[in-house]
Amino acid sequence: MRYWEALEATVTAPEVLAECRRHSIAAELRESDRAIIETETGDVVAEADEHGEYAGSDVLDFLGY
């Protein structure tokens, strides 16, 4: 996926977790609010929308793109 497409994409929790793994970041789904968090720090990678999906732009921001 190209950068601009990724910015506008909505992705699932497994896709966010896989992208974090590709960048050597341990992440997990926080059950209380379905946010994806970095395991070591508790920092929020992305928060779920009303459909349980995540904004690609949030993930890219967290990864530093």
N, C-alpha and C positions, 0 to 999 in steps of 0.2 A: 504494500500500500504506500502510496506517495504521502509526503508530509502533509500537504494541504488536505488530502482526503482523510488522513488520520485525524487531523484537527477537527474536522466536521463529523467524524464518525461517532456512532454510539456502539459500545462494545459490552460484552457479557463479562461476568466475574471470572470465568475460566480464561477468557482472553486477556484480561488485565493481569491475572496472576502469571500467565505464561509470558507476557511481555516483561514483567518484573524479573522472572527467572532468567530470561535472555540477557538482562542487564545485571545479573548476579545480585538481585535484591530479594531478600526473603520477605514475602508478603502473605497476608491471610485475610480471610473474610471475617469481619467483626459481626457476629450474629445479631447484636442488639439493634443495629441500624443498617446493616448490610454494607457498611463502608469497607473499602479495601484499605488495610493499614500495613505499614512496614512493621515487620515482626519485632525487630530489635528496638526501635525507637517509639513505636506507637503513632508515628506521623501518618496522617491520612493521605493516601495516594489518590483516591477518588471516592466520591459519595454517590450512592445509587439515586437515580431519578425515580419518578412515580411508577415507572415500568420495570424497575429493578435493573436498569442498564446504567452504564457509566459513560461520561463524555470523554472522547479521545483526547480532547484538549487538556483535560485535567491530568490524564496519565502522562502526556507529553510534557506538561509543565513540571510534574513531579520528577520526571526523568531528566529534566534539564535541557530539553530541546527548545 
